[in-house]
Amino acid sequence: MKPGSDAITLRRREEGSKMAARRGQGRTCTTGESMETDSRDADSEGPAQVYLPGRGPPLREGEELVMDEEAYVLYHRAQTGAPCLSFDIVRDHLGDNRTELPLTLYLCAGTQAESAQSNRLMMLRMHNLHGTKSPPSEGSDDEEEEDEEEEEERKPQLELAMVPHYGGINRVRVSWLGAEPVVAVWSEKGQVEVFALRRLLQVVDDPQALAVFLRDEQTRVKPIFTFSGHMGEGFALDWSPRVPGRLLTGDCQKNIHLWTPTDGGSWHVDQRPFVGHTRSVEDLQWSPTEDTVFASCSADASIRIWDIRAAPGKACMLTAATAHDGDVNVISWSRREPFLLSGGDDGVLKVWDLRQFKSGSPVATFKQHVAPVTSVEWHPQDSGVFAASGADNQITQWDLAVERDPEAGEAEADPGLAELPQQLLFVHQGETDLKELHWHPQCPGLLVSTALSGFTVFRTISV
């Protein structure tokens, strides 16, 4: 444990903990996901059964969900003291398309501690992340000693640099301004702050420098820019992927503000909000292909498309007025197709074709979650794949290209599986109060999530 680390731990989940197993349909690779129940009741012993979240009887006393490690290529968990409502993955210089194990990754996160003064902005370096291991075989004492040595070498590692932050952090988003990494932080104080991250990235790579930083420097780190014009807190935040330094922030008072970088390394924030939403702005997404276009979603149940070339009062171009039955919590704009993905309080996931957005109808609707959707994101490389998390403690992986194989006979084998959406690849469980997830842009198929129970890093056999 590092000095000031708030009892940090990083470990693989032990067998017997609450996790997922597999479901076999659709993709040529075989299985997606599932869940198995392990009954400790002597009167009901029998073969393990597939557990379908929200689609069958609840677990009985003595039953628990048991992880099927064969459904995971990699699985690790991390805890950082106070839970984090939001995080972002920091692109690094270790290369793209990394699949060779062990893996290293960098995260920036912000805490939601019980007291305002106990919060921290954090840079995490997770490394020595190995894949899941096959069950040990019976062998000699020498083989057991070798296994213990190998297990020690395979232990995951976590380095953490923290900066004190007064007030809980609602959302963080990282961007690179040329060679300089920065993070925008939405605070419950009603401010949006920008912090430079170069020093934090340096010290998590150097144990000696990290010790010096935690002892002498962390309290001196201050934001390089602060905007207090929202007059209340918010959650919506997005950096432009096309114009470095251009930022959007949206608040719970229905207002969206545009930030424009200036030559002096600062920002000009337009005091005129974009006019359109009637309730809290929940999420914002810049277009990946057009410099001036962005999307927003709101607690007023709508999704809107805007163009900043128009005056803020006239910038809304398109509106899906009743996109969901209730709050629209999150959206994700595909980097590869003209699709927008949304998730709402109704537990529904919807895919919108922006070429047909005027119709007000999605091109696909999926219902697997049984509680509000808390996060959605398209896979950065596979244009048809996306992931979602919900307040029902499920993370689901989907593939729009999947169709049920009529020759598989799955419905006959287990009628419950026939009720699942064809495009559902995998259901991951075992976390508590899931808040946000992200695909790693440089490690194909790797998902990271944050929840009340901590961070989870995993890759399934399905993606």
C-alpha angles and dihedrals in degrees: 000000000000122000111278092007099134094234097304118198132179120185146144115258112257121237111268094044122120109277146119138285130184148299121191119218146109111001119084088237096074118235138041114177151300144152131251129209122222113200119205091187108112091208093058103039114145143116119326114266132213111255115215111198112236092356105085144028116308119257113283125229108287094023123112137175114254124203118242101214091192087071092062132067090190135004130175138155132207134190126198105182107256113044121256120230092193142016140166133211114243114222108233139194096249093101139263129275092029113177102146113109139265097051133203124204140170127220133184115206143165129217135232100209126178093250126042094233093053096066125112139195104219141196113203128195112194114188144161088047105169128186127261114285129230115246113279117258125224112267148136128306089257090057090049090052090050089050091052091050091048091048090053091051091049096054111127118239133214130194118188132191115190135195120196112246124186107223134022117291114235100185140356129198125183128210138169117234098197104301094344121094116212136174129211113214126199107205131197084233087078094253134116113212133187119213129190111236104190095100093046091051090050097051098048087061094051120053094199093049089047092055090051091047094051091047102042114008115037096082090053095059110108133173116270090216136014130191119195098170097106092081091214143029128289147171109211115104137149138165117216112253090206107040112047113231097012108131139181124204127185129189142201089258091071094255128132121194129195120222119203120192117238130211092254095064093262135100139249110216116201106232090206108089123216106259122221116077119087098199140029117326104232104182142003132202129184118218111258091215107036124058097213105036128092140164130224137188130200149189085253086079094248138118117207135192117212139188115207092205087081125070112275092252092054102032098101107102104170135018135191095198098191102027092152138010093260135341118009101217106180143011135188126196114213114239092209108035134036090256132126120199122205138184128193147185087269089071090242127134117209132188116209124198104214090208087065099032093118089069090067091222127113120232091224136020125191130189117190103116116084096198136039116309109241103184140011132181138170118234107259095226108023108064096203099047127088140161133217137187129204144193085251087076093249129129110197129195120205139187120197090201095062121107126178115261106235090202094056093082089212095142091056092047094050118004090196091067091058089066093060119097110265092232095055108112105171142001116205120193140166100089125110122229099350115212113169143001137189136186112231105247093212102037109061114229095006115135127192123193137180126212141153085274092056138255124330126197116190147148121202128210089243100067 
